Amino acid sequence: MTDIVLPDRKLDAILDRHRLIEAELASNPAAETLVALSRELSELEPVVKSIEAYRAAVREVADLEAMAAAADTDAEMRALAEEERPGAVERRDDLARQVQLALLPKDADDEKSAILEIRAGTGGDEAALFAGDLFRMYSRYADARRWAVEVLSVSEGTAGGYKEIVAEIRGRGVFASLKFESGVHRVQRVPATEAQGRIHTSAATVAVLPEAQDVDIAINEADLKIDTMRAQGAGGQHVNKTESAIRITHVPTGTVVFVQDERSQHKNRARAMALLKARLYDAERQKADAARAADRRAQVGSGDRSERIRTYNFPQGRLTDHRINLTLYKLDQVMEGDIDDVIDALTAEHQAALLAESNQ
């Protein structure tokens, strides 16, 4: 028998809630209620299908066991039941694991869009080039999922790449896919400017923040210091004449954001506020995570932005994620945005740790 014990009362409650939502939707609710219920229904439906399939498998195993044990079952039917039972038990146990995964506590921010911040670290020009490579990698990954990528702020490197780039990635489930990317990414390769073919090591820091909604965090306008200035960098005469760049300082926390990407001061201010909200919301998340760190051993890595999480070794064509001891020899594909294997492995490790905790 399976070692997984699923609480029938909880499964019944989910099925009851699913039926109730279907009934409410059939009653033509108000538009706002319709949207909320439809979203909840779409989240529940795969869970309900897993529960129904699991319970059907439980009944199948019980029927086969009863058939094999019944005194009036003829020898041929008993042999058939004994033959089919192992496969039915395996299906039941697989479905039990699926249901258990579906019942794990969800991160409230998983379905949100995200702010991606990449900063060159140690390594000078090579670090800036690597930051550019990482941004391209994530952009390709986002494009494959039809997520929208919009640059909010950028500081270009002197030899290419970026000293810093901040972008918004919009789509459903962006944060769930990218949340384990935060940390220090290290690269080992021979720079184009290296005449003697020596391998250099440099790094870039990645931060992925869930996009904050107005309901997530409230900002008091009195706490803000807003400065306008001329944009810097490429753009011809326009950037020297128009004070469209925006810098916002959140005085209580000292958090500063700077956006100059758009020619419109109004658009830059809106982007800067979105970025500020995301950073303040992320700071609250980090604080809450630290406060319950003892209960969060299941998290992949510490989430510390200073933690080295991954190495990209170009001479060997190797990617290594140090948190889960994952090594892949497909670096060319990874840098083109094919990072599903990495993200899936990190997610699976996270779920396995959560399951281990829930079974303690």
C-alpha positions, 0 to 999 in steps of 0.5 A, spaced: 500 500 500 502 507 498 505 510 504 502 517 502 496 518 506 491 523 503 486 527 508 479 525 505 476 531 509 480 535 505 479 532 498 471 532 499 472 540 501 475 541 494 470 537 491 465 541 494 468 548 493 468 546 485 461 544 485 459 550 489 463 555 484 460 551 478 453 553 481 455 560 482 457 561 475 451 558 472 447 564 476 450 569 472 454 573 477 456 580 477 462 581 472 467 582 478 465 576 481 465 572 475 472 574 473 474 571 481 470 565 480 473 563 473 480 564 476 479 560 482 475 554 478 481 554 473 486 553 478 481 548 482 480 544 475 486 540 475 486 538 482 479 536 482 481 531 476 487 528 480 482 527 486 477 524 481 482 519 478 486 518 484 479 515 487 477 511 481 484 508 482 483 506 489 476 503 488 480 499 482 485 496 487 479 495 492 475 491 487 481 487 485 483 485 492 476 483 493 475 479 487 482 475 489 480 474 496 472 472 495 471 465 496 466 464 490 471 467 485 474 462 480 481 460 479 482 464 472 478 470 475 483 470 481 489 469 477 487 475 473 485 480 479 492 478 482 496 479 475 492 486 474 493 488 482 500 491 482 499 495 476 493 498 479 497 499 485 502 503 482 497 507 478 494 509 485 500 511 488 502 515 482 496 519 482 496 520 490 503 523 489 500 528 484 494 530 489 499 531 494 503 535 490 497 539 488 495 540 495 502 543 497 501 550 499 502 555 494 506 561 494 501 567 493 506 571 488 507 565 483 502 567 478 504 574 478 509 578 473 516 579 475 521 585 475 528 582 473 534 585 475 541 583 472 547 587 475 555 586 473 559 584 479 566 582 479 570 582 472 569 589 469 568 589 462 567 581 462 562 581 467 558 587 463 558 582 457 556 576 461 550 580 464 548 582 457 548 574 455 544 573 461 539 578 459 538 575 452 537 568 455 532 570 460 529 574 454 529 568 449 526 564 455 520 569 456 519 570 448 518 562 448 512 563 453 509 569 449 511 573 455 512 581 454 519 583 456 519 591 457 526 594 459 525 599 465 532 601 466 539 600 463 546 602 464 550 599 458 557 597 459 563 600 456 565 594 451 558 592 451 553 588 455 550 592 461 553 594 468 545 594 470 539 592 466 532 592 469 526 589 466 519 587 467 516 580 464 509 580 464 505 574 463 502 568 468 506 564 472 512 568 471 515 569 478 513 561 479 518 560 473 524 565 475 524 565 482 529 561 484 534 565 479 536 570 484 543 570 486 550 570 483 551 567 477 559 566 475 562 565 468 568 562 466 570 563 459 576 566 455 574 573 453 575 576 446 580 581 448 584 575 452 590 574 447 593 568 451 587 564 451 587 564 459 580 563 462 577 568 466 572 568 472 567 574 472 560 574 475 553 577 475 547 578 480 540 576 478 534 578 482 527 576 481 522 580 484 514 579 484 510 585 481 507 588 486 499 590 486 496 596 489 493 591 494 500 588 496 503 595 498 501 602 500 506 608 499 505 614 502 506 620 497 509 624 503 515 619 503 517 620 496 522 625 494 522 625 486 527 628 482 527 630 474 533 630 470 536 630 463 537 622 461 544 620 460 546 616 454 545 614 447 539 618 444 541 624 440 540 631 442 533 629 445 536 626 451 540 633 453 534 637 452 528 634 455 528 632 463 524 626 462 529 621 467 525 620 474 529 618 480 524 616 486 527 616 493 523 612 498 525 616 504 523 611 510 527 605 507 532 609 503 530 605 497 532 609 490 529 607 483 532 611 477 528 610 470 530 614 463 528 609 458 522 613 455 522 620 452 515 621 456 516 623 464 509 621 465 511 614 463 518 614 466 514 616 473 509 610 472 515 605 471 519 608 476 513 607 481 512 600 479 519 598 480 519 602 487 513 598 489 516 591 487 523 593 491 519 595 497 514 589 496 520 584 495 523 587 502 517 585 505 517 578 503 525 577 505 523 580 512 517 575 512 522 569 510 527 571 515 522 571 520 520 564 519 526 561 516 526 555 521 520 553 517 522 555 510 528 549 510 524 547 504 526 553 500 531 552 494 537 556 496 537 561 502 534 567 497 540 571 499 542 575 493 550 574 495 549 567 494 553 563 488 548 559 485 550 557 478 557 556 474 557 557 466 563 554 464 564 555 457 570 551 455 567 545 458 560 547 455 557 546 462 552 549 467 552 547 474 547 549 479 550 548 486 544 548 490 542 542 487 548 539 484 545 539 477 550 539 471 548 539 464 553 539 458 548 543 453 551 550 455 550 553 448 542 551 448 542 554 455 544 561 453 539 561 447 534 560 453 533 553 453 533 553 461 527 548 462 531 543 465 534 547 470 527 550 472 524 544 472 529 541 476 529 546 481 522 546 482 522 539 483 527 539 488 523 545 492 516 540 491 520 534 494 523 538 500 516 541 501 513 534 501 518 531 506 516 537 511 509 536 510 510 528 512 514 530 518 
